[in-house]
Amino acid sequence: MPHLESENQPAADTSEQPLQRLPFPPVTYSHILHCSYHHWQPLYRNVTPKSRAIPLSAPFVSYLRADGIVLPPEDVPPTDPLDDLDSFSDDSAEEEPDPSTEWKDVHAQIKSTIADFGGKVTPKLNWSAPKDATWMAATNDLQCRTPNDIYLLLKSSDFVTHDLEHPFDGCAADSDGGGGSGDPPAVPYHLVLRKYVNFNPALEFRCFVRNRVLLCLCQRDQNHFDFLFPMRDALRSRIQAFFDERLRDSFPDPNFVFDVYVPPPHQRVWLVDINPWAVRTDPLLFSWLEILQMKDPVGIREEEDGAEEQFVRLSLNGSHAAALEAELDEADSVSETDDEEEEEEGDDDSPFLPEFRLIKRDDPEAYAFSSTQYSAHKLPKEVVDASLSGPGGMSEFLGKWQDILAKQAQESDSDEAN
């Protein structure tokens, strides 16, 4: 990985100032909105996993932003007539508030989508999935069978909170005016429900695009997979072709990051996500400084042309200008002959190949993750607030949580039995 020189190290050029920030171009409001799922998914519907984006009402967004986790009552019909009798005779039972009364349409769409997608979905908001909150789920992943499974994940996720509260942090207004005030635009929030598919994490890849060139790519899962190495060239070729055909000229911005899934038999590529070309997007096996300093085909050509021009200019300042000019002419003619011969044997202008990084077996980074992924996000605000309110508050919260997990486990056992 490239690193910045220490200020105490001797530098060849003392006039160079140490790098204070990553040399990103300004990230605009429109670029962030273009990377929102509801914006790009309709453009690429045929190459994305089956999903549905549900527009969210203002009351539902307020529910997600509100402190505390209050879930709607589960719609579980009684299986025994005596249960109805028990419910009428239990005078001490208090009816819990139903927050979904404020957003019945959204709640109904979520229920119908789960049913339409076979009873299992994975949720995300405009940009982020609540991956940091999977520890709250009985299945320990994003698999959701009920609306309450979805609400629990969304309200426990720092990633979702960032989507709601800070989507335009560090962004600049668009240069075309875009309203004139320079204020961030209103976000049309959507809940994205994707039909649950048990992806093989080894076959998910993150790809970095600059100036509409696929610059580099790498695996997303931070583990070594030996079987990927013999497939590296084929996977790179397949993903490159997918990018050229589907994304290069159709995505509105020249710089972006996209995630793909290449399932067996590795003949088709699925577009999973599009992320901003910004420091907020995890570069995974690269560093952002490394990516930003990479040469693309245009940069390589400009560098070669500049070096040749500089060589000619410096050489012609000497006393042997005429001889050097003749030598260069002769070299050009030889080069043209060589190019013709190489074109007959094969194309000399071989295509630019993006760097494709995989984790090697002996790579220490593959075994350096002693803590669970997203462990820094595993204490939602509600847990902290409950602990501050004393033992009663914590026990009440944990009791509700255990009830939710028990219901999920019971439903899972019932499904397997059927």
HUMO-V480359 format. One line per field, one symbol per residue. psi: psi as a letter, one per 40 degrees, with the letter a starting at -180 (. if undefined). A space follows every 50 residues. Layout:
psi: ???
This chain:
psi: hiiiiideihidheehiihdihfiihhiddddddehdddddddfdeeiih ihhhhhiddddddddiiihhiiiighiiehddddddddegdehhhiihde defdddddddddddddfeehihiiaddiifdeedeeidefaehheidddd ddddeehddddddddfdfheiiiieecfdddeiiiihgiihhhhhhhgih deehihhhhhffhhdiiiidhfihhdeddeeddddddddddddddddded hdidhihihihgiiffeihhhdihiigiddhhebeiidddddeihidddd dddddddddddddddeeaefdddddddddddddddddddddddddihdgi ihhihhhihidehddeeegdiihedeeegiddddddddeidddddddddd ddddddddddddddddd.
